[in-house]
């Protein structure tokens, strides 16, 4: 679970303008952080299948948002995947 301070830092870092909390860049960055946290949790709790299902759901949501961002804003997409160190698999 992301703390409020971590979430605010991520939002400030990836926001496209002042007060931006819903842009695809911010949503993808937040999902990426949550995916990393869940991945760490699942390394120690291998049989936690409900968390695994949540992880897969977040990965699918991030994939859809990345596909949308690539279609709408190619340069923003490329900057984001470099910043988050993601593969260009969309």
C-alpha positions as CSV (number, residue, x, y, z in Angstrom):
1,X,0.0,0.0,0.0
2,X,1.3,3.4,-0.9
3,X,1.5,6.0,1.8
4,X,0.1,9.5,1.3
5,X,3.6,11.0,1.2
6,X,4.9,8.6,-1.4
7,X,1.8,9.1,-3.6
8,X,2.2,12.9,-3.4
9,X,5.8,12.6,-4.5
10,X,5.0,10.4,-7.4
11,X,2.2,12.7,-8.5
12,X,4.5,15.8,-8.3
13,X,7.2,14.1,-10.2
14,X,5.0,12.9,-13.2
15,X,2.3,15.6,-13.3
16,X,2.1,17.4,-16.6
17,X,0.8,20.6,-15.0
18,X,-0.1,22.0,-11.6
19,X,-2.8,20.1,-9.9
20,X,-2.6,17.2,-12.3
21,X,-3.6,13.9,-10.6
22,X,-5.5,12.0,-13.4
23,X,-3.3,12.2,-16.5
24,X,-2.2,8.8,-17.9
25,X,1.4,9.5,-16.9
26,X,0.5,9.9,-13.3
27,X,-1.8,6.9,-13.3
28,X,0.9,4.7,-14.9
29,X,3.5,5.9,-12.4
30,X,1.3,5.1,-9.5
31,X,0.4,1.7,-10.9
32,X,4.0,0.9,-11.5
33,X,4.9,1.7,-7.9
34,X,2.0,-0.5,-6.6
35,X,3.0,-3.3,-9.0
36,X,6.6,-3.2,-7.5
37,X,5.2,-3.3,-4.0
38,X,2.9,-6.3,-4.8
39,X,5.8,-8.1,-6.5
40,X,7.9,-7.7,-3.3
41,X,5.0,-9.0,-1.2
42,X,4.5,-12.0,-3.4
43,X,8.1,-13.0,-3.2
44,X,7.7,-13.7,0.5
45,X,4.0,-14.8,0.4
46,X,4.0,-17.2,-2.6
47,X,0.5,-18.6,-1.9
48,X,-1.3,-15.3,-1.6
49,X,-3.5,-15.8,-4.7
50,X,-5.8,-12.9,-4.0
51,X,-2.9,-10.5,-4.1
52,X,-1.6,-12.2,-7.2
53,X,-5.0,-11.5,-8.9
54,X,-4.8,-7.9,-7.8
55,X,-1.3,-7.7,-9.3
56,X,-2.5,-9.1,-12.6
57,X,-5.3,-6.6,-12.7
58,X,-3.0,-3.7,-12.1
59,X,-0.6,-4.9,-14.8
60,X,-3.5,-5.1,-17.2
61,X,-4.7,-1.6,-16.3
62,X,-1.2,-0.2,-16.8
63,X,-0.9,-1.9,-20.2
64,X,-4.2,-0.4,-21.3
65,X,-3.1,3.1,-20.1
66,X,0.3,2.7,-21.8
67,X,-1.4,1.7,-25.1
68,X,-3.6,4.8,-24.8
69,X,-0.7,7.1,-24.1
70,X,1.3,5.7,-27.0
71,X,-1.6,6.4,-29.3
72,X,-2.3,9.9,-28.0
73,X,1.1,11.3,-27.0
74,X,4.1,9.4,-28.5
75,X,6.8,11.7,-27.0
76,X,5.2,11.6,-23.5
77,X,5.0,7.8,-23.8
78,X,8.7,7.5,-24.6
79,X,9.7,9.8,-21.8
80,X,7.6,7.9,-19.3
81,X,8.9,4.4,-20.2
82,X,12.5,5.7,-19.9
83,X,11.8,7.3,-16.5
84,X,10.1,4.2,-15.2
85,X,12.5,1.8,-16.9
86,X,9.7,-0.1,-18.6
87,X,9.9,-2.2,-21.8
88,X,8.4,-0.9,-24.9
89,X,6.1,-3.8,-25.4
90,X,2.8,-2.1,-26.2
